[in-house]
Amino acid sequence: MELQGTPQRLYLFQLATTTIPLPNGSLSMSSGCYLVQTSAGQNILIDSGLPPDYVPPPNSPPSENQKNVLEHLTDLGLGPQDIHTVICTHFDIDHVGYHPAFPNAEFVVQREHYDLARSGHQRFVAGRAYWDDPRLRYRVVDGDVELLPGLSLIKTPGHAPAHQSVLVQLPETGSVLLAIDAVVLQRLFTRERTPWPTDDNADDLRASTQKLLDLVERERVALTVFGHDGEQWRTLRKAPDFYT
């Protein structure tokens, strides 16, 4: 089904929070996914979280506030059949775990990312059963793409090859940038970006960070949501509340 209308509501689904102990304190990490509703009554999901059968590594810090994407949708009176499109930012396992729950949706991913994952790239093997379910229908795109007026995909490699972020234009809030894992924490959103061990390519990461910094200034972005920043998520308007 072709996407129609313009974005009217943005829901932030907080899936879990984890406190990671550090030598000089602690780090609060959150995971989430997102729902955009359009003026034509369509529902666009962005990522889907960890799978229900995921087993964390031994000695992992416990997660709190756990709620999966289907539970969030139920709270809004929606079911999997109501999702028209799933935007796949990348195929790391914490972003694809409920993809098979939406067999009627069209999945949108960067062509480069999809081809690399399908070729057997080791990074995406753990989640393959979820993103490569044979029932799923994919639409591949190349680079920055406007999916519909007011909703654009921004290619931001670095954390993962051909990762994509999402820019949403809302009637009241204005421009909202979902950085996803291109920038996982607000304090990393600087021109002097230092990669983490989980990042794929340091040069791409810095270039994508610069690209998003320029976009925030050019588009006068009112809100940037960082993919795993637990401190920021405490301050955000979370579902069932929404941004308009």
N, C-alpha and C positions, 0 to 999 in steps of 0.2 A: 504494500500500500504506500502510495506516495505521501510524503509528509506535507501537511497543510497548516495554514494559519501562522501565528506568531507566538512566541513564548508568553505565557500569562502568569504562571506560578512555577517556583523552584522549591522543591523539598530537599532538605539535607537529611539523609538517613544515617544516623550514627549506629554503627554495627557493634562496636566494642571499644573499650579503652584499656590500656595497659600502662602500668607504672614500671619503668625500667630503672633499677638502682644504678647509680654512677658513683665514682669515687668522690666527686664534689657535690653530690646531691642526687637528683633523680630526673628522669625524662618522661613526660606524659605523652603517650602515643595513642592516637585514635585511628580507627578504620571506618570508612563510610562509602556510601554510594548515593546516587542522586536521581531525582525524578523531575522532569520538565513536563508541564502540561501546556498545551497550545490552545489558542482561541478556537480551533476547529475540533476540540475535544479529544485530541490524540495524546498519548502518554509515551514519553521517551525516557527510558531508563539509561543511566550511565553507570556501567560496571555492576557487579552483583555480589561481591564479597567472597569470603572463604566458603568452601563447600561444607555441607552438614557433617560429613564424615572425616573432616580434617583432624589430624592428631598433631599437636604442637611438639616441637623437639623437647627432649628431657630438660628439666630445670628451667623451662620458660616461665616468666612471670605470669601469674594468673590474670585472666581477662575479666573485666567487669562490664556492667551495662550491656550485656550481650542481647542482641535482637537481630534476627536475620531479615533479609530484604522482603521475604514473603509476609512476615509478621508486620513489617512496616506498611506494606501495601494493604493488608487486611484492615489495619487501623484507619485507612483512608477509604475503605469500602471498595477496594480494587482486588482483582485476582490476576494471575499470570496471563489469562486470556485478554486482559485489558491493555497489555503492553504492546505497542505497535512497533517500536524500534528499540534496540539495545546498542548504545554506543560503547565499543570496546576500546578503552584507552590503551591497554596492553594486556598481555596474557599471563602475567604473574598470577600465581594461584589465589592470592588474596583479592583478586579482582574478577575472577571468572567462575567462582564456585557454584553459583546458581544459574548459570547460563542455560543448562538443559531444562530448567523450569519454564522456559519461554519459547517453546518450539514454533509458535505462530508468529513470532516477531522476526523482523529483519535485523541482522547484526551488521554494524558498520565498523570497519577497521582499516587502518592504513595498509595498502597493498604490500609494501616492503615488509612490514611486521608480519602479516599473514603468511607471505611466502617463506620468510625465514623460519617461522614457527613450524610450518608444515614440512619444511625440509629436515626437521629433527633437531633444531637448535636446543642444546642441553638445558638452557635456562627455562624453557617452557614445557619440558617433559612432564614435570610434576602435575601440571594442570591440564594436560592434554585431554584426559577423559571428559573434561568439562567444556573446554572451548572447541574441541574437535568432535563433539557429538554429531553423528551423521544426520540428525534431524534438523540441525541448525542451518539457516540460510544466510550466507554472507554477501554483503556488498562491500567491495574494496574501493578505497579512494586514494588519491595521490596528493600529498601535501596539504596545504591549507584549503579548506572547502567550506562553503556556506551550505549547510544542509537544508535550511529554510530561512527566510528573513528573520534575523535576530538570533540565530543559533549557528555558530561556526566551529569547525574543528581546526585546531592549531597544531601542526606537527612540531613536536618538541622532543627529539631524541636526546639520549644521554643517560638517563636512568635505565632505559631499555631501548633497543633499536626501534626507531620509528614510533615511539610513544606519542600519544596525542593528548592535548589539553582541550578544554571546551570553553568557549566564550558565549555567554547568554545575555541577551538584551531584554530587560524587563521594563514594563511600562512605568512603574513607580520607582523601583530601586535604581534602575539604570543598568549599566554594564556590570556583570558578575563574571569573574574569571575563575574557573575551576582548574587550578594548576595540576591537580592529581599528583602523580609522583615526579613530575618534572621539577617541582619544588615541594618537598615533603614537610618542611618546617618554615615558619615565617622568618626566623633568624638566618636562614640560608638564602633568602631572596636578595642577594647582593651581587655586584659585578665581580667580586673576588671569591666566587664560589669554589669551595673545596669538595671534591667528590667523596662519597662513602664507599666502603667495600662492595656494597650491593649495586653501585652504579656501573653502567656498561662502558661509558666512554667519557673521559674527563673533558676533552675538547668540545664534544657535542653538548655535554651538560652545561658548560659555561656559555656556549653559543645560544642554547635554548633559554637559559636564564636571562641573558641579555635581550633576547627576542621578546620574552614576556615582560621584562621591565619596560622596554620601548612600547609594547602594546598597551600596558597600563597607563602610560603617559599619553599616548596618542589617542586612545579610546576613552580617556578619562574614566577608567574603571573605578566603580564605587566600592567594590568588595572583591578581594582575592581570597579564595578558600584554598588553604594548603592541605595536601592530601592526608597527612597523618599527624597534624599538630594538635595534640591533646589540649594544650593550653588555649589555643585559639578556639577549638571546638566548644569549650566551656562558654565562650562568649557569643556563639552563633545561634541563630534562630533554627531550631531543629524540629523535624516532623514530630507531631502532626501540624505544627506551625509551619509557615512558609514565607517566602519572599515573593513580592508581586512587582 
